[in-house]
Amino acid sequence: MAARVTWDGVVLAESDRLEVVEGSPRPSETHPVCGWKGAAGYLHAAAGGKLDRDSAWARPDAKEAGRRIARFVA
């Protein structure tokens, strides 16, 4: 399965490797912490002179149980 993320007509990310985690989107929180994945850090996207705040998150320091997603951005 492949994925492409676009915003305001600009491709922000593409990948043919995906990891499904907890199956559904959640409301945005600035600094959520998950018991098994660890703390998340949010990223902003910029395209066409516009800024989309908190549009993606990553867990660069994921806990051991969440290591499979440590290098991904969601």
CHARMM-style PDB file with segment names, atoms N, HN, CA, C and O in Angstrom:
ATOM      1  N   MET     1       0.849  -1.171   0.000  1.00  0.00      PROA
ATOM      2  CA  MET     1       0.000   0.000   0.000  1.00  0.00      PROA
ATOM      3  C   MET     1       0.897   1.238   0.000  1.00  0.00      PROA
ATOM      4  O   MET     1       1.881   1.291   0.738  1.00  0.00      PROA
ATOM      5  N   ALA     2       0.568   2.216  -0.810  1.00  0.00      PROA
ATOM      6  HN  ALA     2      -0.231   2.173  -1.410  1.00  0.00      PROA
ATOM      7  CA  ALA     2       1.338   3.453  -0.890  1.00  0.00      PROA
ATOM      8  C   ALA     2       0.502   4.616  -0.350  1.00  0.00      PROA
ATOM      9  O   ALA     2      -0.725   4.540  -0.282  1.00  0.00      PROA
ATOM     10  N   ALA     3       1.182   5.676   0.025  1.00  0.00      PROA
ATOM     11  HN  ALA     3       2.179   5.738  -0.030  1.00  0.00      PROA
ATOM     12  CA  ALA     3       0.491   6.866   0.531  1.00  0.00      PROA
ATOM     13  C   ALA     3       1.148   8.114  -0.022  1.00  0.00      PROA
ATOM     14  O   ALA     3       2.357   8.152  -0.249  1.00  0.00      PROA
ATOM     15  N   ARG     4       0.343   9.120  -0.233  1.00  0.00      PROA
ATOM     16  HN  ARG     4      -0.639   9.089  -0.048  1.00  0.00      PROA
ATOM     17  CA  ARG     4       0.833  10.433  -0.653  1.00  0.00      PROA
ATOM     18  C   ARG     4       0.113  11.471   0.192  1.00  0.00      PROA
ATOM     19  O   ARG     4      -1.109  11.424   0.331  1.00  0.00      PROA
ATOM     20  N   VAL     5       0.862  12.401   0.752  1.00  0.00      PROA
ATOM     21  HN  VAL     5       1.855  12.439   0.639  1.00  0.00      PROA
ATOM     22  CA  VAL     5       0.289  13.485   1.551  1.00  0.00      PROA
ATOM     23  C   VAL     5       0.449  14.773   0.753  1.00  0.00      PROA
ATOM     24  O   VAL     5       1.555  15.147   0.365  1.00  0.00      PROA
ATOM     25  N   THR     6      -0.684  15.449   0.513  1.00  0.00      PROA
ATOM     26  HN  THR     6      -1.583  15.145   0.828  1.00  0.00      PROA
ATOM     27  CA  THR     6      -0.642  16.739  -0.183  1.00  0.00      PROA
ATOM     28  C   THR     6      -1.336  17.785   0.668  1.00  0.00      PROA
ATOM     29  O   THR     6      -2.237  17.489   1.452  1.00  0.00      PROA
ATOM     30  N   TRP     7      -0.893  19.000   0.490  1.00  0.00      PROA
ATOM     31  HN  TRP     7      -0.161  19.241  -0.146  1.00  0.00      PROA
ATOM     32  CA  TRP     7      -1.537  20.124   1.157  1.00  0.00      PROA
ATOM     33  C   TRP     7      -1.431  21.324   0.247  1.00  0.00      PROA
ATOM     34  O   TRP     7      -0.342  21.674  -0.210  1.00  0.00      PROA
ATOM     35  N   ASP     8      -2.550  21.948  -0.016  1.00  0.00      PROA
ATOM     36  HN  ASP     8      -3.434  21.664   0.354  1.00  0.00      PROA
ATOM     37  CA  ASP     8      -2.606  23.128  -0.872  1.00  0.00      PROA
ATOM     38  C   ASP     8      -1.977  22.835  -2.239  1.00  0.00      PROA
ATOM     39  O   ASP     8      -1.321  23.698  -2.822  1.00  0.00      PROA
ATOM     40  N   GLY     9      -2.182  21.612  -2.747  1.00  0.00      PROA
ATOM     41  HN  GLY     9      -2.715  20.911  -2.274  1.00  0.00      PROA
ATOM     42  CA  GLY     9      -1.687  21.239  -4.060  1.00  0.00      PROA
ATOM     43  C   GLY     9      -0.225  20.843  -4.124  1.00  0.00      PROA
ATOM     44  O   GLY     9       0.284  20.556  -5.208  1.00  0.00      PROA
ATOM     45  N   VAL    10       0.468  20.820  -2.987  1.00  0.00      PROA
ATOM     46  HN  VAL    10       0.055  21.053  -2.106  1.00  0.00      PROA
ATOM     47  CA  VAL    10       1.893  20.482  -2.944  1.00  0.00      PROA
ATOM     48  C   VAL    10       2.066  19.103  -2.293  1.00  0.00      PROA
ATOM     49  O   VAL    10       1.489  18.841  -1.238  1.00  0.00      PROA
ATOM     50  N   VAL    11       2.853  18.231  -2.912  1.00  0.00      PROA
ATOM     51  HN  VAL    11       3.322  18.444  -3.769  1.00  0.00      PROA
ATOM     52  CA  VAL    11       3.142  16.920  -2.322  1.00  0.00      PROA
ATOM     53  C   VAL    11       4.141  17.122  -1.185  1.00  0.00      PROA
ATOM     54  O   VAL    11       5.258  17.592  -1.404  1.00  0.00      PROA
ATOM     55  N   LEU    12       3.733  16.766   0.022  1.00  0.00      PROA
ATOM     56  HN  LEU    12       2.826  16.384   0.200  1.00  0.00      PROA
ATOM     57  CA  LEU    12       4.593  16.915   1.199  1.00  0.00      PROA
ATOM     58  C   LEU    12       5.354  15.646   1.508  1.00  0.00      PROA
ATOM     59  O   LEU    12       6.477  15.699   2.010  1.00  0.00      PROA
ATOM     60  N   ALA    13       4.752  14.499   1.210  1.00  0.00      PROA
ATOM     61  HN  ALA    13       3.840  14.456   0.802  1.00  0.00      PROA
ATOM     62  CA  ALA    13       5.403  13.223   1.517  1.00  0.00      PROA
ATOM     63  C   ALA    13       4.798  12.129   0.658  1.00  0.00      PROA
ATOM     64  O   ALA    13       3.622  12.176   0.296  1.00  0.00      PROA
ATOM     65  N   GLU    14       5.625  11.142   0.338  1.00  0.00      PROA
ATOM     66  HN  GLU    14       6.580  11.103   0.632  1.00  0.00      PROA
ATOM     67  CA  GLU    14       5.183   9.940  -0.364  1.00  0.00      PROA
ATOM     68  C   GLU    14       5.945   8.759   0.201  1.00  0.00      PROA
ATOM     69  O   GLU    14       7.118   8.878   0.553  1.00  0.00      PROA
ATOM     70  N   SER    15       5.279   7.620   0.288  1.00  0.00      PROA
ATOM     71  HN  SER    15       4.325   7.523   0.002  1.00  0.00      PROA
ATOM     72  CA  SER    15       5.950   6.431   0.782  1.00  0.00      PROA
ATOM     73  C   SER    15       5.222   5.189   0.309  1.00  0.00      PROA
ATOM     74  O   SER    15       4.001   5.192   0.152  1.00  0.00      PROA
ATOM     75  N   ASP    16       5.976   4.133   0.086  1.00  0.00      PROA
ATOM     76  HN  ASP    16       6.968   4.130   0.213  1.00  0.00      PROA
ATOM     77  CA  ASP    16       5.357   2.849  -0.202  1.00  0.00      PROA
ATOM     78  C   ASP    16       5.455   1.947   1.029  1.00  0.00      PROA
ATOM     79  O   ASP    16       5.106   0.768   0.967  1.00  0.00      PROA
ATOM     80  N   ARG    17       5.928   2.497   2.137  1.00  0.00      PROA
ATOM     81  HN  ARG    17       6.212   3.454   2.187  1.00  0.00      PROA
ATOM     82  CA  ARG    17       6.016   1.755   3.393  1.00  0.00      PROA
ATOM     83  C   ARG    17       5.182   2.466   4.446  1.00  0.00      PROA
ATOM     84  O   ARG    17       5.418   3.635   4.751  1.00  0.00      PROA
ATOM     85  N   LEU    18       4.215   1.765   4.995  1.00  0.00      PROA
ATOM     86  HN  LEU    18       4.023   0.815   4.748  1.00  0.00      PROA
ATOM     87  CA  LEU    18       3.319   2.347   5.986  1.00  0.00      PROA
ATOM     88  C   LEU    18       3.249   1.456   7.216  1.00  0.00      PROA
ATOM     89  O   LEU    18       3.406   0.239   7.117  1.00  0.00      PROA
ATOM     90  N   GLU    19       3.017   2.051   8.354  1.00  0.00      PROA
ATOM     91  HN  GLU    19       2.889   3.040   8.435  1.00  0.00      PROA
ATOM     92  CA  GLU    19       2.766   1.331   9.596  1.00  0.00      PROA
ATOM     93  C   GLU    19       1.445   1.850  10.150  1.00  0.00      PROA
ATOM     94  O   GLU    19       1.309   3.050  10.389  1.00  0.00      PROA
ATOM     95  N   VAL    20       0.488   0.986  10.354  1.00  0.00      PROA
ATOM     96  HN  VAL    20       0.598   0.011  10.160  1.00  0.00      PROA
ATOM     97  CA  VAL    20      -0.793   1.381  10.930  1.00  0.00      PROA
ATOM     98  C   VAL    20      -0.687   1.248  12.441  1.00  0.00      PROA
ATOM     99  O   VAL    20      -0.342   0.184  12.956  1.00  0.00      PROA
ATOM    100  N   VAL    21      -0.985   2.337  13.152  1.00  0.00      PROA
ATOM    101  HN  VAL    21      -1.265   3.202  12.734  1.00  0.00      PROA
ATOM    102  CA  VAL    21      -0.884   2.356  14.607  1.00  0.00      PROA
ATOM    103  C   VAL    21      -2.226   2.792  15.180  1.00  0.00      PROA
ATOM    104  O   VAL    21      -2.686   3.903  14.917  1.00  0.00      PROA
ATOM    105  N   GLU    22      -2.839   1.939  15.944  1.00  0.00      PROA
ATOM    106  HN  GLU    22      -2.465   1.037  16.158  1.00  0.00      PROA
ATOM    107  CA  GLU    22      -4.101   2.210  16.626  1.00  0.00      PROA
ATOM    108  C   GLU    22      -5.250   2.496  15.682  1.00  0.00      PROA
ATOM    109  O   GLU    22      -6.328   2.879  16.137  1.00  0.00      PROA
ATOM    110  N   GLY    23      -5.060   2.324  14.385  1.00  0.00      PROA
ATOM    111  HN  GLY    23      -4.184   2.013  14.015  1.00  0.00      PROA
ATOM    112  CA  GLY    23      -6.125   2.284  13.409  1.00  0.00      PROA
ATOM    113  C   GLY    23      -6.927   3.523  13.068  1.00  0.00      PROA
ATOM    114  O   GLY    23      -7.559   3.528  12.012  1.00  0.00      PROA
ATOM    115  N   SER    24      -6.954   4.565  13.864  1.00  0.00      PROA
ATOM    116  HN  SER    24      -6.440   4.561  14.722  1.00  0.00      PROA
ATOM    117  CA  SER    24      -7.794   5.706  13.530  1.00  0.00      PROA
ATOM    118  C   SER    24      -7.159   7.009  13.982  1.00  0.00      PROA
ATOM    119  O   SER    24      -6.363   7.027  14.921  1.00  0.00      PROA
ATOM    120  N   PRO    25      -7.519   8.121  13.300  1.00  0.00      PROA
ATOM    121  CA  PRO    25      -6.972   9.424  13.705  1.00  0.00      PROA
ATOM    122  C   PRO    25      -7.492   9.849  15.078  1.00  0.00      PROA
ATOM    123  O   PRO    25      -8.560   9.423  15.515  1.00  0.00      PROA
ATOM    124  N   ARG    26      -6.738  10.669  15.720  1.00  0.00      PROA
ATOM    125  HN  ARG    26      -5.870  11.015  15.364  1.00  0.00      PROA
ATOM    126  CA  ARG    26      -7.110  11.190  17.042  1.00  0.00      PROA
ATOM    127  C   ARG    26      -7.094  12.709  16.991  1.00  0.00      PROA
ATOM    128  O   ARG    26      -6.403  13.289  16.154  1.00  0.00      PROA
ATOM    129  N   PRO    27      -7.841  13.363  17.868  1.00  0.00      PROA
ATOM    130  CA  PRO    27      -7.767  14.827  17.931  1.00  0.00      PROA
ATOM    131  C   PRO    27      -6.332  15.279  18.221  1.00  0.00      PROA
ATOM    132  O   PRO    27      -5.599  14.605  18.944  1.00  0.00      PROA
ATOM    133  N   SER    28      -5.948  16.391  17.669  1.00  0.00      PROA
ATOM    134  HN  SER    28      -6.544  16.939  17.082  1.00  0.00      PROA
ATOM    135  CA  SER    28      -4.587  16.901  17.835  1.00  0.00      PROA
ATOM    136  C   SER    28      -4.348  17.404  19.253  1.00  0.00      PROA
ATOM    137  O   SER    28      -5.164  18.133  19.816  1.00  0.00      PROA
ATOM    138  N   GLU    29      -3.240  17.011  19.804  1.00  0.00      PROA
ATOM    139  HN  GLU    29      -2.577  16.419  19.346  1.00  0.00      PROA
ATOM    140  CA  GLU    29      -2.755  17.533  21.074  1.00  0.00      PROA
ATOM    141  C   GLU    29      -1.323  17.990  20.811  1.00  0.00      PROA
ATOM    142  O   GLU    29      -0.631  17.373  20.002  1.00  0.00      PROA
ATOM    143  N   THR    30      -0.874  19.017  21.449  1.00  0.00      PROA
ATOM    144  HN  THR    30      -1.437  19.518  22.106  1.00  0.00      PROA
ATOM    145  CA  THR    30       0.453  19.552  21.158  1.00  0.00      PROA
ATOM    146  C   THR    30       1.572  18.618  21.580  1.00  0.00      PROA
ATOM    147  O   THR    30       2.513  18.421  20.811  1.00  0.00      PROA
ATOM    148  N   HSD    31       1.509  18.034  22.773  1.00  0.00      PROA
ATOM    149  HN  HSD    31       0.745  18.194  23.397  1.00  0.00      PROA
ATOM    150  CA  HSD    31       2.575  17.159  23.259  1.00  0.00      PROA
ATOM    151  C   HSD    31       2.012  15.889  23.886  1.00  0.00      PROA
ATOM    152  O   HSD    31       2.180  15.669  25.086  1.00  0.00      PROA
ATOM    153  N   PRO    32       1.348  15.054  23.096  1.00  0.00      PROA
ATOM    154  CA  PRO    32       0.797  13.842  23.695  1.00  0.00      PROA
ATOM    155  C   PRO    32       1.884  12.847  24.069  1.00  0.00      PROA
ATOM    156  O   PRO    32       2.949  12.812  23.453  1.00  0.00      PROA
ATOM    157  N   VAL    33       1.609  12.054  25.066  1.00  0.00      PROA
ATOM    158  HN  VAL    33       0.744  12.082  25.567  1.00  0.00      PROA
ATOM    159  CA  VAL    33       2.516  10.986  25.475  1.00  0.00      PROA
ATOM    160  C   VAL    33       1.707   9.701  25.532  1.00  0.00      PROA
ATOM    161  O   VAL    33       0.648   9.648  26.157  1.00  0.00      PROA
ATOM    162  N   CYS    34       2.210   8.677  24.878  1.00  0.00      PROA
ATOM    163  HN  CYS    34       3.070   8.720  24.370  1.00  0.00      PROA
ATOM    164  CA  CYS    34       1.566   7.379  24.872  1.00  0.00      PROA
ATOM    165  C   CYS    34       2.381   6.432  25.752  1.00  0.00      PROA
ATOM    166  O   CYS    34       3.612   6.459  25.719  1.00  0.00      PROA
ATOM    167  N   GLY    35       1.719   5.619  26.518  1.00  0.00      PROA
ATOM    168  HN  GLY    35       0.719   5.598  26.546  1.00  0.00      PROA
ATOM    169  CA  GLY    35       2.405   4.708  27.417  1.00  0.00      PROA
ATOM    170  C   GLY    35       3.350   3.740  26.734  1.00  0.00      PROA
ATOM    171  O   GLY    35       4.378   3.382  27.309  1.00  0.00      PROA
ATOM    172  N   TRP    36       3.032   3.306  25.524  1.00  0.00      PROA
ATOM    173  HN  TRP    36       2.197   3.597  25.056  1.00  0.00      PROA
ATOM    174  CA  TRP    36       3.927   2.350  24.853  1.00  0.00      PROA
ATOM    175  C   TRP    36       4.740   2.964  23.729  1.00  0.00      PROA
ATOM    176  O   TRP    36       5.760   2.393  23.343  1.00  0.00      PROA
ATOM    177  N   LYS    37       4.327   4.116  23.183  1.00  0.00      PROA
ATOM    178  HN  LYS    37       3.498   4.580  23.497  1.00  0.00      PROA
ATOM    179  CA  LYS    37       5.084   4.733  22.088  1.00  0.00      PROA
ATOM    180  C   LYS    37       6.009   5.842  22.560  1.00  0.00      PROA
ATOM    181  O   LYS    37       7.020   6.111  21.912  1.00  0.00      PROA
ATOM    182  N   GLY    38       5.692   6.485  23.660  1.00  0.00      PROA
ATOM    183  HN  GLY    38       4.870   6.267  24.187  1.00  0.00      PROA
ATOM    184  CA  GLY    38       6.501   7.588  24.141  1.00  0.00      PROA
ATOM    185  C   GLY    38       5.942   8.939  23.729  1.00  0.00      PROA
ATOM    186  O   GLY    38       4.798   9.027  23.282  1.00  0.00      PROA
ATOM    187  N   ALA    39       6.737   9.990  23.874  1.00  0.00      PROA
ATOM    188  HN  ALA    39       7.666   9.918  24.236  1.00  0.00      PROA
ATOM    189  CA  ALA    39       6.295  11.356  23.575  1.00  0.00      PROA
ATOM    190  C   ALA    39       6.371  11.641  22.087  1.00  0.00      PROA
ATOM    191  O   ALA    39       7.264  11.153  21.394  1.00  0.00      PROA
ATOM    192  N   ALA    40       5.421  12.440  21.600  1.00  0.00      PROA
ATOM    193  HN  ALA    40       4.696  12.836  22.163  1.00  0.00      PROA
ATOM    194  CA  ALA    40       5.401  12.846  20.203  1.00  0.00      PROA
ATOM    195  C   ALA    40       5.833  14.298  20.081  1.00  0.00      PROA
ATOM    196  O   ALA    40       5.609  15.105  20.983  1.00  0.00      PROA
ATOM    197  N   GLY    41       6.444  14.613  18.971  1.00  0.00      PROA
ATOM    198  HN  GLY    41       6.626  13.957  18.239  1.00  0.00      PROA
ATOM    199  CA  GLY    41       6.765  15.992  18.642  1.00  0.00      PROA
ATOM    200  C   GLY    41       6.057  16.342  17.352  1.00  0.00      PROA
ATOM    201  O   GLY    41       6.106  15.569  16.395  1.00  0.00      PROA
ATOM    202  N   TYR    42       5.407  17.478  17.302  1.00  0.00      PROA
ATOM    203  HN  TYR    42       5.367  18.105  18.079  1.00  0.00      PROA
ATOM    204  CA  TYR    42       4.666  17.883  16.114  1.00  0.00      PROA
ATOM    205  C   TYR    42       5.529  18.684  15.158  1.00  0.00      PROA
ATOM    206  O   TYR    42       6.510  19.309  15.562  1.00  0.00      PROA
ATOM    207  N   LEU    43       5.159  18.662  13.892  1.00  0.00      PROA
ATOM    208  HN  LEU    43       4.362  18.154  13.563  1.00  0.00      PROA
ATOM    209  CA  LEU    43       5.851  19.388  12.825  1.00  0.00      PROA
ATOM    210  C   LEU    43       4.838  20.248  12.084  1.00  0.00      PROA
ATOM    211  O   LEU    43       3.664  19.890  11.987  1.00  0.00      PROA
ATOM    212  N   HSD    44       5.289  21.373  11.566  1.00  0.00      PROA
ATOM    213  HN  HSD    44       6.242  21.664  11.645  1.00  0.00      PROA
ATOM    214  CA  HSD    44       4.440  22.237  10.744  1.00  0.00      PROA
ATOM    215  C   HSD    44       4.784  22.003   9.277  1.00  0.00      PROA
ATOM    216  O   HSD    44       5.929  21.699   8.946  1.00  0.00      PROA
ATOM    217  N   ALA    45       3.794  22.144   8.402  1.00  0.00      PROA
ATOM    218  HN  ALA    45       2.863  22.391   8.671  1.00  0.00      PROA
ATOM    219  CA  ALA    45       4.020  22.051   6.955  1.00  0.00      PROA
ATOM    220  C   ALA    45       3.889  23.440   6.362  1.00  0.00      PROA
ATOM    221  O   ALA    45       3.028  24.222   6.766  1.00  0.00      PROA
ATOM    222  N   ALA    46       4.746  23.740   5.405  1.00  0.00      PROA
ATOM    223  HN  ALA    46       5.445  23.105   5.077  1.00  0.00      PROA
ATOM    224  CA  ALA    46       4.685  25.034   4.720  1.00  0.00      PROA
ATOM    225  C   ALA    46       4.602  24.776   3.220  1.00  0.00      PROA
ATOM    226  O   ALA    46       5.397  24.017   2.665  1.00  0.00      PROA
ATOM    227  N   ALA    47       3.633  25.414   2.573  1.00  0.00      PROA
ATOM    228  HN  ALA    47       2.987  26.031   3.024  1.00  0.00      PROA
ATOM    229  CA  ALA    47       3.469  25.280   1.125  1.00  0.00      PROA
ATOM    230  C   ALA    47       2.713  26.493   0.609  1.00  0.00      PROA
ATOM    231  O   ALA    47       1.773  26.963   1.249  1.00  0.00      PROA
ATOM    232  N   GLY    48       3.116  26.994  -0.532  1.00  0.00      PROA
ATOM    233  HN  GLY    48       3.880  26.612  -1.052  1.00  0.00      PROA
ATOM    234  CA  GLY    48       2.418  28.116  -1.145  1.00  0.00      PROA
ATOM    235  C   GLY    48       2.318  29.339  -0.261  1.00  0.00      PROA
ATOM    236  O   GLY    48       1.340  30.083  -0.340  1.00  0.00      PROA
ATOM    237  N   GLY    49       3.320  29.560   0.585  1.00  0.00      PROA
ATOM    238  HN  GLY    49       4.114  28.956   0.649  1.00  0.00      PROA
ATOM    239  CA  GLY    49       3.305  30.723   1.463  1.00  0.00      PROA
ATOM    240  C   GLY    49       2.387  30.575   2.666  1.00  0.00      PROA
ATOM    241  O   GLY    49       2.194  31.535   3.412  1.00  0.00      PROA
ATOM    242  N   LYS    50       1.815  29.390   2.871  1.00  0.00      PROA
ATOM    243  HN  LYS    50       1.971  28.610   2.265  1.00  0.00      PROA
ATOM    244  CA  LYS    50       0.916  29.149   3.994  1.00  0.00      PROA
ATOM    245  C   LYS    50       1.578  28.184   4.982  1.00  0.00      PROA
ATOM    246  O   LYS    50       2.449  27.399   4.610  1.00  0.00      PROA
ATOM    247  N   LEU    51       1.152  28.257   6.237  1.00  0.00      PROA
ATOM    248  HN  LEU    51       0.444  28.895   6.539  1.00  0.00      PROA
ATOM    249  CA  LEU    51       1.675  27.385   7.286  1.00  0.00      PROA
ATOM    250  C   LEU    51       0.539  26.567   7.874  1.00  0.00      PROA
ATOM    251  O   LEU    51      -0.474  27.125   8.296  1.00  0.00      PROA
ATOM    252  N   ASP    52       0.697  25.253   7.904  1.00  0.00      PROA
ATOM    253  HN  ASP    52       1.520  24.800   7.560  1.00  0.00      PROA
ATOM    254  CA  ASP    52      -0.284  24.355   8.511  1.00  0.00      PROA
ATOM    255  C   ASP    52       0.343  23.824   9.797  1.00  0.00      PROA
ATOM    256  O   ASP    52       1.190  22.931   9.757  1.00  0.00      PROA
ATOM    257  N   ARG    53      -0.070  24.367  10.924  1.00  0.00      PROA
ATOM    258  HN  ARG    53      -0.758  25.092  10.956  1.00  0.00      PROA
ATOM    259  CA  ARG    53       0.532  24.019  12.211  1.00  0.00      PROA
ATOM    260  C   ARG    53       0.119  22.619  12.674  1.00  0.00      PROA
ATOM    261  O   ARG    53      -1.007  22.176  12.447  1.00  0.00      PROA
ATOM    262  N   ASP    54       1.049  21.947  13.319  1.00  0.00      PROA
ATOM    263  HN  ASP    54       1.964  22.307  13.504  1.00  0.00      PROA
ATOM    264  CA  ASP    54       0.803  20.624  13.902  1.00  0.00      PROA
ATOM    265  C   ASP    54       0.193  19.642  12.905  1.00  0.00      PROA
ATOM    266  O   ASP    54      -0.679  18.853  13.268  1.00  0.00      PROA
ATOM    267  N   SER    55       0.642  19.685  11.662  1.00  0.00      PROA
ATOM    268  HN  SER    55       1.350  20.327  11.367  1.00  0.00      PROA
ATOM    269  CA  SER    55       0.063  18.835  10.624  1.00  0.00      PROA
ATOM    270  C   SER    55       0.649  17.433  10.600  1.00  0.00      PROA
ATOM    271  O   SER    55       0.088  16.548   9.954  1.00  0.00      PROA
ATOM    272  N   ALA    56       1.749  17.211  11.280  1.00  0.00      PROA
ATOM    273  HN  ALA    56       2.204  17.929  11.806  1.00  0.00      PROA
ATOM    274  CA  ALA    56       2.364  15.880  11.321  1.00  0.00      PROA
ATOM    275  C   ALA    56       3.047  15.690  12.665  1.00  0.00      PROA
ATOM    276  O   ALA    56       3.389  16.653  13.351  1.00  0.00      PROA
ATOM    277  N   TRP    57       3.235  14.432  13.025  1.00  0.00      PROA
ATOM    278  HN  TRP    57       2.957  13.650  12.468  1.00  0.00      PROA
ATOM    279  CA  TRP    57       3.944  14.145  14.268  1.00  0.00      PROA
ATOM    280  C   TRP    57       4.948  13.035  14.045  1.00  0.00      PROA
ATOM    281  O   TRP    57       4.849  12.255  13.098  1.00  0.00      PROA
ATOM    282  N   ALA    58       5.911  12.986  14.936  1.00  0.00      PROA
ATOM    283  HN  ALA    58       5.992  13.619  15.705  1.00  0.00      PROA
ATOM    284  CA  ALA    58       6.929  11.940  14.897  1.00  0.00      PROA
ATOM    285  C   ALA    58       7.292  11.572  16.330  1.00  0.00      PROA
ATOM    286  O   ALA    58       7.065  12.346  17.260  1.00  0.00      PROA
ATOM    287  N   ARG    59       7.853  10.394  16.493  1.00  0.00      PROA
ATOM    288  HN  ARG    59       8.038   9.765  15.738  1.00  0.00      PROA
ATOM    289  CA  ARG    59       8.304   9.932  17.803  1.00  0.00      PROA
ATOM    290  C   ARG    59       9.761   9.492  17.674  1.00  0.00      PROA
ATOM    291  O   ARG    59      10.039   8.293  17.679  1.00  0.00      PROA
ATOM    292  N   PRO    60      10.694  10.438  17.560  1.00  0.00      PROA
ATOM    293  CA  PRO    60      12.098  10.081  17.358  1.00  0.00      PROA
ATOM    294  C   PRO    60      12.709   9.316  18.524  1.00  0.00      PROA
ATOM    295  O   PRO    60      13.674   8.576  18.335  1.00  0.00      PROA
ATOM    296  N   ASP    61      12.170   9.478  19.710  1.00  0.00      PROA
ATOM    297  HN  ASP    61      11.386  10.078  19.863  1.00  0.00      PROA
ATOM    298  CA  ASP    61      12.679   8.778  20.890  1.00  0.00      PROA
ATOM    299  C   ASP    61      11.631   7.810  21.425  1.00  0.00      PROA
ATOM    300  O   ASP    61      11.362   7.769  22.626  1.00  0.00      PROA
ATOM    301  N   ALA    62      11.040   7.028  20.516  1.00  0.00      PROA
ATOM    302  HN  ALA    62      11.259   7.061  19.541  1.00  0.00      PROA
ATOM    303  CA  ALA    62       9.977   6.110  20.909  1.00  0.00      PROA
ATOM    304  C   ALA    62      10.479   5.100  21.936  1.00  0.00      PROA
ATOM    305  O   ALA    62      11.646   4.710  21.938  1.00  0.00      PROA
ATOM    306  N   LYS    63       9.568   4.695  22.801  1.00  0.00      PROA
ATOM    307  HN  LYS    63       8.619   5.013  22.800  1.00  0.00      PROA
ATOM    308  CA  LYS    63       9.889   3.650  23.771  1.00  0.00      PROA
ATOM    309  C   LYS    63      10.102   2.339  23.022  1.00  0.00      PROA
ATOM    310  O   LYS    63       9.769   2.237  21.842  1.00  0.00      PROA
ATOM    311  N   GLU    64      10.647   1.354  23.690  1.00  0.00      PROA
ATOM    312  HN  GLU    64      10.918   1.436  24.649  1.00  0.00      PROA
ATOM    313  CA  GLU    64      11.000   0.073  23.064  1.00  0.00      PROA
ATOM    314  C   GLU    64       9.831  -0.545  22.292  1.00  0.00      PROA
ATOM    315  O   GLU    64      10.026  -1.025  21.175  1.00  0.00      PROA
ATOM    316  N   ALA    65       8.640  -0.545  22.854  1.00  0.00      PROA
ATOM    317  HN  ALA    65       8.482  -0.155  23.761  1.00  0.00      PROA
ATOM    318  CA  ALA    65       7.489  -1.156  22.196  1.00  0.00      PROA
ATOM    319  C   ALA    65       7.077  -0.410  20.923  1.00  0.00      PROA
ATOM    320  O   ALA    65       6.397  -0.981  20.071  1.00  0.00      PROA
ATOM    321  N   GLY    66       7.474   0.840  20.785  1.00  0.00      PROA
ATOM    322  HN  GLY    66       8.027   1.304  21.477  1.00  0.00      PROA
ATOM    323  CA  GLY    66       7.122   1.623  19.613  1.00  0.00      PROA
ATOM    324  C   GLY    66       8.281   1.866  18.668  1.00  0.00      PROA
ATOM    325  O   GLY    66       8.177   2.731  17.799  1.00  0.00      PROA
ATOM    326  N   ARG    67       9.380   1.142  18.800  1.00  0.00      PROA
ATOM    327  HN  ARG    67       9.464   0.439  19.506  1.00  0.00      PROA
ATOM    328  CA  ARG    67      10.573   1.368  17.981  1.00  0.00      PROA
ATOM    329  C   ARG    67      10.298   1.246  16.476  1.00  0.00      PROA
ATOM    330  O   ARG    67      10.961   1.907  15.677  1.00  0.00      PROA
ATOM    331  N   ARG    68       9.322   0.404  16.080  1.00  0.00      PROA
ATOM    332  HN  ARG    68       8.783  -0.133  16.730  1.00  0.00      PROA
ATOM    333  CA  ARG    68       9.054   0.221  14.645  1.00  0.00      PROA
ATOM    334  C   ARG    68       8.555   1.496  13.974  1.00  0.00      PROA
ATOM    335  O   ARG    68       8.604   1.601  12.749  1.00  0.00      PROA
ATOM    336  N   ILE    69       8.075   2.470  14.754  1.00  0.00      PROA
ATOM    337  HN  ILE    69       8.035   2.384  15.750  1.00  0.00      PROA
ATOM    338  CA  ILE    69       7.587   3.719  14.164  1.00  0.00      PROA
ATOM    339  C   ILE    69       8.513   4.899  14.458  1.00  0.00      PROA
ATOM    340  O   ILE    69       8.182   6.034  14.118  1.00  0.00      PROA
ATOM    341  N   ALA    70       9.650   4.656  15.072  1.00  0.00      PROA
ATOM    342  HN  ALA    70       9.919   3.733  15.348  1.00  0.00      PROA
ATOM    343  CA  ALA    70      10.529   5.742  15.523  1.00  0.00      PROA
ATOM    344  C   ALA    70      11.061   6.603  14.370  1.00  0.00      PROA
ATOM    345  O   ALA    70      11.331   7.785  14.582  1.00  0.00      PROA
ATOM    346  N   ARG    71      11.214   6.070  13.197  1.00  0.00      PROA
ATOM    347  HN  ARG    71      10.994   5.110  13.025  1.00  0.00      PROA
ATOM    348  CA  ARG    71      11.761   6.850  12.080  1.00  0.00      PROA
ATOM    349  C   ARG    71      10.700   7.368  11.131  1.00  0.00      PROA
ATOM    350  O   ARG    71      11.028   7.904  10.072  1.00  0.00      PROA
ATOM    351  N   PHE    72       9.439   7.219  11.489  1.00  0.00      PROA
ATOM    352  HN  PHE    72       9.172   6.784  12.349  1.00  0.00      PROA
ATOM    353  CA  PHE    72       8.336   7.628  10.618  1.00  0.00      PROA
ATOM    354  C   PHE    72       7.761   8.968  11.032  1.00  0.00      PROA
ATOM    355  O   PHE    72       7.876   9.381  12.185  1.00  0.00      PROA
ATOM    356  N   VAL    73       7.149   9.630  10.085  1.00  0.00      PROA
ATOM    357  HN  VAL    73       7.055   9.294   9.148  1.00  0.00      PROA
ATOM    358  CA  VAL    73       6.383  10.856  10.338  1.00  0.00      PROA
ATOM    359  C   VAL    73       4.948  10.541   9.926  1.00  0.00      PROA
ATOM    360  O   VAL    73       4.709   9.974   8.859  1.00  0.00      PROA
ATOM    361  N   ALA    74       4.006  10.909  10.771  1.00  0.00      PROA
ATOM    362  HN  ALA    74       4.200  11.369  11.637  1.00  0.00      PROA
ATOM    363  CA  ALA    74       2.597  10.634  10.482  1.00  0.00      PROA
ATOM    364  C   ALA    74       1.829  11.935  10.366  1.00  0.00      PROA
ATOM    365  OT1 ALA    74       0.622  11.920  10.124  1.00  0.00      PROA
TER     366      ALA     74
END
